[in-house]
Amino acid sequence: MEGVYSMEGSVAALRAAVALRRQLGLQLYLDEAHSVGATGARGRGATELCGVSVRDVDVLMGTFTKSFCSSGGYIAGSARLVRWVRAHGHAHPYAHGMAPPVAQQIRATLRELRQPTGQARVAALRDNTRYFRERLRAMGVVAYGHPQSPVVPMLVYSFSKMAACVERLTTRGVAVVGVGFPATPLNQARIRFCLSASHTRAQLDASLDAIEAVADELGLRYSRRPPPAAPAAPHTTAPLPAC
Ligand SMILES: Cc1ncc(COP(=O)(O)O)c(C=O)c1O
């Protein structure tokens, strides 16, 4: 499973998966590429967000290319698993060793995440994500995903609207990624926004203004949900959907 699904922004139903694992004797492989360093109260990922013990995950995998701003990735698990991957995993005997600056960047990020400054970044990402998602919803576009997912997909449905949206937002100075078939169903092309703790409110507002203008131009206000009554206060403690 993926902690945060990279094209949907949804969070794995981890509690149910752990219960099934126990019941049926399955092995659980969790890809935390988009969740580690980003979700959960302390940024420890989907296991923390869903209240699941890492000991209930057999293979805990992640990349260092997103929250860690570095390169490479990791596999965590039992000592037996790690020994096995070292001995038999293709990458271990054939890949180059990690360059010291790359390894140091990862260690520094891990250290930072344990500090109050790092925790403030996790909180800032949460706030940015919530603010951006709420403004999109208020605009009347369709945005998928969990409130804490820093991956925010906005549905544009047709492939041609996806290309037009990327082109128009790029012209307005907003870098976005368009995703279509085969990464999504044929009729569910989308724009994938990825939020960062470093985005300022002014940057988010400028991007949202550009998105709103493009939503008008291309007819992207597809949502039939009533818009939220009022934006939530920062650091809201509103209950999160179960996962
Ligand atoms: C779910 C998921 N797993 C793993 C990766 C791999 O990341 P990397 O870019 O480090 O190869 C990605 C990259 O986007 C991803 O989305």
The ligand as an SDF file (V2000), in Angstrom:
LIG
                    3D

 16 16  0  0  0  0  0  0  0  0999 V2000
    4.4980    6.2630   -4.3200 C   0  0  0  0  0  0  0  0  0  0  0  0
    5.9170    6.4800   -4.7340 C   0  0  0  0  0  0  0  0  0  0  0  0
    6.8480    5.5930   -4.3150 N   0  0  0  0  0  0  0  0  0  0  0  0
    8.1270    5.7410   -4.6440 C   0  0  0  0  0  0  0  0  0  0  0  0
    8.5600    6.7920   -5.4170 C   0  0  0  0  0  0  0  0  0  0  0  0
    9.9950    6.8260   -5.7860 C   0  0  0  0  0  0  0  0  0  0  0  0
   10.6280    7.9620   -5.5520 O   0  0  0  0  0  0  0  0  0  0  0  0
   11.9970    8.3330   -6.2660 P   0  0  0  0  0  0  0  0  0  0  0  0
   11.6790    9.5350   -7.0670 O   0  0  0  0  0  0  0  0  0  0  0  0
   12.9100    8.5840   -5.1480 O   0  0  0  0  0  0  0  0  0  0  0  0
   12.4300    7.1670   -7.1000 O   0  0  0  0  0  0  0  0  0  0  0  0
    7.6360    7.7450   -5.8690 C   0  0  0  0  0  0  0  0  0  0  0  0
    8.0390    8.8980   -6.6920 C   0  0  0  0  0  0  0  0  0  0  0  0
    7.3110    9.7740   -7.0280 O   0  0  0  0  0  0  0  0  0  0  0  0
    6.2680    7.5800   -5.5200 C   0  0  0  0  0  0  0  0  0  0  0  0
    5.3280    8.4490   -5.9300 O   0  0  0  0  0  0  0  0  0  0  0  0
  1  2  1  0
  2  3  1  0
  2 15  2  0
  3  4  2  0
  4  5  1  0
  5  6  1  0
  5 12  2  0
  6  7  1  0
  7  8  1  0
  8  9  2  0
  8 10  1  0
  8 11  1  0
 12 13  1  0
 12 15  1  0
 13 14  2  0
 15 16  1  0
M  END
$$$$
